[in-house]
Amino acid sequence: MSDALPPFFRLAAFDTLASTSDEAKRRAREGAPEGTLVTARTQTAGHGRQGRRWVSVPGNLYASLVLRPDAPAARAAQLGFAASLAIGEAIRRFAPQAVLAFKWPNDVLLGGRKTAGILLESEGDPAGKVRFVVLGVGVNLVAHPAYTEFPATSLQAATAETVTPEAFLAALAPALLLWYERWRDEGFAALRQAWLERAAGIGQDLRARLPGETLTGRFAGLDDDGMLLLDGPAGRRRIAAGDVFPAVAEGR
């Protein structure tokens, strides 16, 4: 993947890896600088949130970026919104009319179906600051899994646009750097507003599956830290992590 990237990035491109995020974490632990970007044409053990398998066929984008923000782990979790916004901008470079939306916490939708996922993994120090964050991105460019809990699609299937991983990465990298720098320099507010402008399900009933419980309520937006606000029968809940679905999808 040799298309020109901003100087911030140090590309380590592979044909095959078990997982780009695992390789990026290994390099980060060994002192790899911020901006180290690991890509692979295929992954044999790609994974998403909560250890879910990420199907990794050739032609899609698999990339993981090492970041070293001066931030506590809870704030670093907001980088998932920066990645969503950057992926959205890259998609619109190739498909300006795409029906694009963001699904909390870390998914990008085309036509209501998942086309990209984001995985944040970090390691911290005893003071609670992160030593590094690995931002993993998987974008379905030409293929997508057929049977998933939340329906999936690819950029090609949703828009009829055929984009190579190299070309998509060249569009994604500067957008990602821009949103990362805005978050680092200005805080979360600008990201929050931009994300909410394309948020899937705002004002609608959602089902939130959390560890040990499932809640249903109205999606009322994000708080100032990026937590989902869910208005239910027992009042408002702030949700830091979980899986959300349209309430009508119960039993899918």
Phi, psi and omega in degrees: 000092192249003178303146187298133176241157176303153183301339179303329188269140174240104191277132171236099187257135181231154171286312183221136172222158169298312181201129177296324180292321178296320178293320179295321177296318179301314180293321180297319179296333180271005176099013179304140184287160172303139182099352174299125186235116182257128177233158175212146177286327174219155174237140178265345179215046178295147182215153178246205181298145179057030175075009181294142180291135175251111181296129192233077179270157178299148177103341174266171180260129174231116186211146178221132187244132175273124175236151179228067180287147176274081188204154172289161186300321182298321180286324180298334178299339179292347181295341174299326177290323176299319180294318178301313181297320180293318177298318178301317179296319180295318178301317183288341172298324184262335183221078186300334182265008182299141176274096191253140176209158178250132179250124182295141000268331195220034181241150175244131184249144168238123182057032179082005181240147185289126177241347179210145175230156185229137178234121176255127175228135184221160171229139186243177176253174182299338180276357179093000175276151178279136172283321175199158171237133170254119181259104181264137183229131171235124182237123178282101180269315185235350183211156179209154178291147185275327187237099180226156182299318173253128186304142183244163174207179174234164177301319180295315182293324185277332188231354184066014177266131176256117185233134178281156175303322180298314181293320181292318179298322179297329176278325184288317189302309180295326178293320179295318178297319179299312182289327176297315180292324177296316178298315183294321187267329187245346182095186189278340191304316182294321178294317182302313182295315181295321180293317182295333180296338179236024183288134177280128171089009179302130180080359181254165179282132179237156170250121181251117180262113183246166175300114176088354179200158174235131182243150173233135179186183182271132179287108186260006177116203180241148171277184186289350179255355181100003177285146179284135177259120183238118179265110182240184182302330182265009180111193184273134175244140173259121186247122183272329183204145179161181177248133182239147180217155170304140184302330181288350182275003179306127177091001178297000000 
